Each structure stands twice: as C-alpha cells, then as structure tokens.
Amino acid sequence: MRFAPCSLAIFALFIISKSGGLIYNREFHAGLQKLSSNDLLMLAGSFHGMHAITKQLCPNPPVPPAPSSAPAANLAPPLYPSRNRHRSPRDLTIPHAMLSDSHRNQVSPVH
C-alpha cells in the first residue's frame, strides 16, 4: 500500500491554560497577517470554548480494568459497603491490614 506524500504546515502555536487564557503564542510563517493581543486573547478563548463543548459531545469512554487471571490476595475489602447489599458490622470496620504497626498491636483483627 502506498501513501501519497503529504505536505502539512504549522502556521501558529497557541498554548492555552485550563481557564482559557493564552499562555504562549508563536507564528511560524512570516506571511501571516499580524493579530493584536486582544485578537489573540479572543481567539484563545474561542478555542477553549470549542474544546469544552466538543469534550462534552464526545467524551472519552472509561477504560475497563485489565482482566486478572487470579484474584489478588493483598487487596483489602472496601471500607464502605455497597448500597445494594445488607450492611454488616464487618463492613463498617477498618481491615486489620490497613492499620499502622502501632495500632495493629492494640486491635485484634476482624474475621
């Protein structure tokens, strides 16, 4: 399979903060019309707004965790019970493995 040669050019670089402010800009081609600082700030705000809108229209799906062949023995049970099942006193206690060394000697483990 052959690809046609592609000629892409970068005309300008804009680095925009999370709040939409222009941090850095640079023009790479001398033939471009010069923009005022106000125009550059408005352009950065427009790019930020477009990014925020398109991110909500097509968000990245969450990545599922990789399947494990064997359950991990070193994982502690959850501290907070699921809302879908009956709560037992075991669910409301801190697992013995999560206690610091000084507290582990003072408390007997819950089984």
Secondary structure, 3 states (H helix, E strand, C coil): CCCCCCCCCCCEEEEECCCCCEEEEEECCCCCCCCCHHHHHHHHHHHHHHHHHHHHHCCCCCCCCCCCCCCCCCCCCCCCCCCCCCCCHHHHCCCHHHCCHHHHCCCCCCC
